[in-house]
Amino acid sequence: MTNIGLEGCRLKTDVDLTEDYCLNLKLQVPGIEPEIRVETAVVCTVENGFSSLSFLRISRDEKKRLGQYLVKLLEEAA
């Protein structure tokens, strides 16, 4: 997974995804248990083995946990 944010992400997968396909995700991120759950994500684009996803439904609590992880990543990068 690359380019992760509060609203979506980009991922590389061997699974044949198509645009407008909806799925649910369990994001396993280092240091956060249990995994972060995205109730509904939609595939926006598919190109060269990468898919861009938009998070359509994610609970407030899960979004908060994701935000905390993203802040941690930014702090580590600084």
NUFIKOL-517267 format. One record per residue: residue in one letter; residue number from 1; x, y, z of N, C-alpha, C in turn. Coordinates in Angstrom, 3 decimals. Example, Ala and Ser with C-alpha at 12.3 -4.5 7.8 and 13.67 -1.06 7.14 Angstrom:
BEGIN
R   r     k        n.u        n.v        n.w       ca.u       ca.v       ca.w        c.u        c.v        c.w
R   a     1     13.190     -5.690      7.800     12.300     -4.500      7.800     13.200     -3.300      7.800
R   s     2     12.850     -2.250      7.080     13.670     -1.060      7.140     12.900      0.030      7.870
***
This chain:
BEGIN
R   r     k        n.u        n.v        n.w       ca.u       ca.v       ca.w        c.u        c.v        c.w
R   m     1      0.847     -1.168      0.000      0.000      0.000      0.000      0.894      1.232      0.000
R   t     2      0.512      2.203     -0.824      1.244      3.471     -0.888      0.238      4.617     -0.871
R   n     3      0.746      5.794     -0.661     -0.092      7.003     -0.723     -1.347      6.894      0.132
R   i     4     -1.202      6.441      1.358     -2.371      6.296      2.217     -2.723      7.636      2.847
R   g     5     -4.013      7.889      2.954     -4.520      9.098      3.582     -5.859      8.812      4.229
R   l     6     -6.468      9.823      4.788     -7.760      9.645      5.453     -8.873      9.301      4.481
R   e     7     -8.709      9.666      3.218     -9.783      9.487      2.249     -9.572      8.325      1.296
R   g     8     -8.372      7.707      1.342     -8.138      6.599      0.423     -6.682      6.194      0.386
R   c     9     -6.356      5.368     -0.597     -4.993      4.868     -0.716     -4.755      4.351     -2.132
R   r    10     -3.542      3.968     -2.354     -3.154      3.332     -3.610     -2.494      2.020     -3.228
R   l    11     -2.846      0.961     -3.912     -2.246     -0.318     -3.567     -1.877     -1.119     -4.795
R   k    12     -0.875     -1.978     -4.603     -0.459     -2.898     -5.653     -1.024     -4.252     -5.283
R   t    13     -1.663     -4.897     -6.245     -2.266     -6.193     -5.978     -2.251     -7.051     -7.230
R   d    14     -2.197     -8.345     -7.016     -2.290     -9.287     -8.125     -3.742     -9.619     -8.450
R   v    15     -4.658     -9.154     -7.605     -6.088     -9.387     -7.814     -6.574     -8.461     -8.928
R   d    16     -7.358     -8.994     -9.830     -7.898     -8.177    -10.919     -9.067     -7.339    -10.407
R   l    17     -8.787     -6.102    -10.073     -9.834     -5.180     -9.644    -10.265     -4.343    -10.838
R   t    18    -11.502     -3.911    -10.812    -12.013     -3.056    -11.880    -12.550     -1.772    -11.276
R   e    19    -12.555     -0.722    -12.068    -13.085      0.560    -11.606    -14.534      0.404    -11.161
R   d    20    -14.885      1.123    -10.115    -16.220      1.147     -9.502    -16.526     -0.096     -8.666
R   y    21    -15.583     -1.014     -8.528    -15.772     -2.193     -7.682    -15.679     -1.756     -6.223
R   c    22    -16.606     -2.210     -5.394    -16.616     -1.872     -3.970    -16.115     -3.053     -3.149
R   l    23    -15.362     -2.750     -2.110    -14.829     -3.783     -1.236    -14.682     -3.240      0.175
R   n    24    -14.485     -4.150      1.131    -14.159     -3.706      2.475    -12.701     -4.065      2.723
R   l    25    -12.072     -3.304      3.605    -10.646     -3.480      3.856    -10.375     -3.631      5.338
R   k    26     -9.343     -4.384      5.636     -8.780     -4.448      6.975     -7.327     -4.026      6.821
R   l    27     -7.003     -2.859      7.351     -5.655     -2.328      7.211     -4.818     -2.751      8.408
R   q    28     -3.824     -3.568      8.161     -2.925     -3.996      9.221     -1.719     -3.070      9.197
R   v    29     -1.655     -2.196     10.199     -0.571     -1.223     10.260      0.270     -1.475     11.506
R   p    30      1.578     -1.263     11.395      2.467     -1.527     12.521      2.075     -0.729     13.764
R   g    31      2.034     -1.414     14.890      1.788     -0.750     16.167      0.333     -0.455     16.483
R   i    32     -0.584     -0.860     15.620     -2.008     -0.605     15.875     -2.760     -1.927     15.826
R   e    33     -3.387     -2.248     16.929     -4.210     -3.466     17.039     -5.567     -3.082     17.591
R   p    34     -6.641     -3.644     17.140     -6.721     -4.524     15.974     -6.579     -3.722     14.682
R   e    35     -6.684     -4.396     13.553     -6.551     -3.720     12.265     -7.623     -2.637     12.124
R   i    36     -7.332     -1.671     11.265     -8.282     -0.583     10.984     -9.228     -1.084      9.905
R   r    37    -10.522     -0.955     10.156    -11.525     -1.460      9.216    -12.151     -0.318      8.404
R   v    38    -12.140     -0.509      7.102    -12.827      0.393      6.174    -14.048     -0.379      5.690
R   e    39    -15.230      0.118      6.029    -16.458     -0.602      5.685    -16.659     -0.711      4.180
R   t    40    -16.440      0.390      3.462    -16.607      0.374      2.011    -15.560      1.276      1.358
R   a    41    -14.855      0.692      0.406    -13.924      1.439     -0.434    -14.298      1.139     -1.877
R   v    42    -14.085      2.112     -2.743    -14.388      1.914     -4.155    -13.107      2.101     -4.961
R   v    43    -12.947      1.257     -5.979    -11.791      1.359     -6.867    -12.043      2.510     -7.834
R   c    44    -11.140      3.482     -7.815    -11.295      4.649     -8.694    -10.556      4.477    -10.014
R   t    45     -9.323      3.987     -9.923     -8.538      3.760    -11.128     -7.705      2.488    -10.975
R   v    46     -7.399      1.873    -12.102     -6.519      0.706    -12.144     -5.516      0.963    -13.257
R   e    47     -4.214      0.892    -12.899     -3.194      1.183    -13.896     -1.875      0.531    -13.491
R   n    48     -1.290     -0.228    -14.400      0.021     -0.844    -14.205      0.122     -1.637    -12.899
R   g    49     -0.915     -2.391    -12.565     -0.890     -3.218    -11.358     -1.215     -2.478    -10.076
R   f    50     -1.485     -1.189    -10.164     -1.854     -0.394     -8.992     -3.318      0.005     -9.086
R   s    51     -3.977      0.008     -7.944     -5.370      0.456     -7.860     -5.469      1.601     -6.868
R   s    52     -6.186      2.651     -7.253     -6.449      3.765     -6.350     -7.835      3.570     -5.758
R   l    53     -7.916      3.623     -4.430     -9.170      3.397     -3.727     -9.594      4.655     -2.984
R   s    54    -10.877      4.878     -2.952    -11.469      5.951     -2.160    -12.281      5.312     -1.048
R   f    55    -12.067      5.764      0.191    -12.801      5.226      1.324    -14.176      5.901      1.385
R   l    56    -15.223      5.145      1.119    -16.581      5.687      1.126    -17.203      5.652      2.515
R   r    57    -16.991      4.533      3.223    -17.558      4.390      4.566    -16.495      3.858      5.511
R   i    58    -16.176      4.696      6.499    -15.252      4.315      7.555    -15.771      4.994      8.815
R   s    59    -15.886      4.250      9.885    -16.462      4.812     11.108    -15.578      5.938     11.643
R   r    60    -16.169      6.787     12.428    -15.450      7.917     13.017    -14.259      7.415     13.843
R   d    61    -14.482      6.365     14.627    -13.408      5.827     15.461    -12.268      5.256     14.619
R   e    62    -12.614      4.549     13.554    -11.584      3.973     12.693    -10.820      5.076     11.955
R   k    63    -11.520      6.109     11.541    -10.864      7.231     10.859     -9.909      7.938     11.821
R   k    64    -10.309      8.038     13.077     -9.454      8.650     14.095     -8.188      7.815     14.281
R   r    65     -8.344      6.505     14.351     -7.183      5.621     14.500     -6.252      5.730     13.296
R   l    66     -6.834      5.796     12.097     -6.039      5.961     10.889     -5.290      7.284     10.932
R   g    67     -5.962      8.336     11.360     -5.332      9.649     11.479     -4.160      9.626     12.447
R   q    68     -4.306      8.931     13.554     -3.217      8.818     14.533     -2.008      8.115     13.913
R   y    69     -2.280      7.090     13.135     -1.191      6.380     12.458     -0.494      7.297     11.449
R   l    70     -1.269      8.066     10.695     -0.688      8.961      9.698      0.171     10.039     10.357
R   v    71     -0.281     10.563     11.498      0.509     11.551     12.243      1.838     10.930     12.680
R   k    72      1.771      9.698     13.161      2.978      8.991     13.576      3.960      8.839     12.405
R   l    73      3.433      8.491     11.230      4.291      8.374     10.044      4.972      9.703      9.701
R   l    74      4.211     10.773      9.784      4.778     12.102      9.479      5.850     12.487     10.483
R   e    75      5.618     12.192     11.752      6.590     12.506     12.787      7.887     11.718     12.567
R   e    76      7.756     10.458     12.185      8.927      9.621     11.941      9.699     10.075     10.724
R   a    77      8.998     10.651      9.746      9.643     11.108      8.514     10.383     12.428      8.706
R   a    78     10.014     13.168      9.736     10.612     14.504      9.959     12.002     14.422     10.559
***
